[in-house]
Amino acid sequence: MRAAVWNRRVPKQGHLLDDCEDAAFPSRVSRNERQGLRIGVADGTTEGLRSGPWATMLLETVCRARGDLRLNPPLTRAMRRWDQYMQHYLRERLDNDRPIQWFERRGLDIGEAATLLVASLAQGPGDGGTWTAISVGDCELFHVRESSLLRWWPIADSSLFGRSPPVVTSKCGTAHEVVEEAEFACGEWRPGDQFILATDAIAEWLLSDHEQGNTPWAGLTTLLTEDRSDVFTAWVSDLRQAGSMRNDDVAVLLTDLS
Amino acid sequence: MAYEHEISREHPVAMIFLIDQSTSMEDPVGGSEEGHKKAEIVADALNRLLVELGYTAAKREGIRDWFHISVIGYGATTGPAFEGPMRDREQVPISELAQNPAGYEERTKKEYDGAGDLVEHTVTVPVWVYPVHNGATPMHDAFTQAYTIVEDWLRRYPSCFPPIVLNITDGEYYPAAQNPAAVIESLASLASSDGNVLLFNLHISDDRSAPIVFPDSADALPDEFARQLFTWSSVIPPKMREEAAQKKFRVSDGMRGFVFNASIHEIIEFLDLGTRGATAGALPAAEPR
């Protein structure tokens, strides 16, 4: 299986890339020949104080886990790593005379939260193979074949975005509840297929565009494979200004399989 | 569709609270077992709301200036009601407010622990407004100041989510010669590109009469004063109606942001709906379950 992966992250309008709470894995462009590949996106919630780093840690832990794609035990591992990370962070704040302020207290008590979508692509005995995916929340997977949308999952209709989705929280002890909220899907892929994983704001636009009879996939491929990231950023900015896309962080990942 | 614009640091929302500080606010709230004074209940509810707004806008080591807050007290004098470092400030961004409370108070909080037992613990919370009960009810002056604040705000942020004005009073305006009707009408006519200013009124009860909450008609209101406050209150926009429905209020298309004969519970719900209703759907959100 040859896989080429590109991804882009764009923060909310007026924010810096460091503020972007959406994550993508792998985080860098890669072109590989391999038996299997794991890809994913995650979206930290705005209410969190450090939801961006949680989204990244969660995504990486699930994607890098060995064996079959599953949410637990990687989720429990991520929660423990996050606990250690926060203990270090709080110690550092105290040591640098930057104590936690009253308005940060509730966010710290509640913990962080993120939506998550991870797909695992495996080489089959022939030219193609199989895919499995796990989702908690409203990130979206688009399976494209010959510039046509073959399947979209888990959100069936663009009108279903914007509601309070289930999320993965960083608090230890909630793992079993999260697993109950998770959705699973699987399918087959052929050489030439594309998988696009997207966080909610851009996913909503893509699905809505498809519902209107358009085929945004070729154009999106051109944008994502462009060397200069500012081309994609400008495209997102134009859509936001036109009111076509919500002003929210964006993470999108494109995988070309051959 | 109106009342849809996003709230952000670049496009914050103005919230203006007008609080009656007349002498009669020293009387207990109707239905208060402990005999809490109306002024105490209102100050406490307002401080709690400001804490909630701080939590909502909090980020790592800071607060996003999504909200700019005004609290105008009207009684012996009319003017900004913040105490402490924010004293005399007519409008304050939430980040500055959060960093400069007038003081801190301890509250007892009950929460379930991991074993399912209800445990009490003490939390320290900031306060910005203290109870005051002295003088007449110069509602006209309060709304005049609100008009000035809103007019200036709309000049600076013409495409904002419309400003929200919440008036809390326990009685009719006085002096009687200073009818606020004209200035209220002018205030209600101000608008951003996203809709007219939202004007909500809450009347605090002296007795245990049943409250009238978010009515859609003046028919059942007991007197001329109540009917007046009703007409001075904006129709609740659709997103706020959805919030009200989720809170199990009876909702209708023409329901207004008006509560008559409110007790403690309605005061808190009124403030919550009047402000959270503005942020529901206007802030990017995905709340943990």
Interface residues (C-beta under 8 A of the other chain):
Chain A: K12 G14 D43 T45 T46 E47 L49 R50 R98 Q101 W102 F103 E104 R106 G107 I110 G111 A113 T115 G137 D138 G162 S164 P165 P166 V167 T169 G173 E177 E181 R246 N247 D248
Chain B: E6 S8 R9 E10 V51 G54 Y55 T56 A57 A58 K59 R60 E61 I63 A98 Q99 G114 T124 V125 P126 G281 L283 P284 A285 A286 E287 P288 R289
